[in-house]
Amino acid sequence: MMWDMWKKGFYAWESATAQYMESWLQSPLVLGPSGAMLTAVMKARAAQDKAMAQTWGRFGVATRRDQERTLHALNMIQSRLMDLEERLEDAER
């Protein structure tokens, strides 16, 4: 009995809070500044990533982009090698 009353009270509170928060989060007063803040954070992160890549590059360490490019080239070479092996097997038959 007590548990059912508590659940009903909780569900009523949750429903009212959800409606309030949804209308508040859709307000231009919240969306404008939060969008500007997100833009600023993303620009700062991009600048930080670029600076870190340049720093590691100066030390001669491969950056993530370099590693991805090398991995892509290795995958292409491996794929071509497998194709050549299949052609060679077909030619031997």
Secondary structure by P-SEA (a helix, b strand, c coil): caaaaaaaaaaaaaaaaaaaaaaaaacaaaaaaaaaaaaaaaaaaaaaaaaaaaaaaaaccccaaaaaaaaaaaaaaaaaaaaaaaaaaaaac
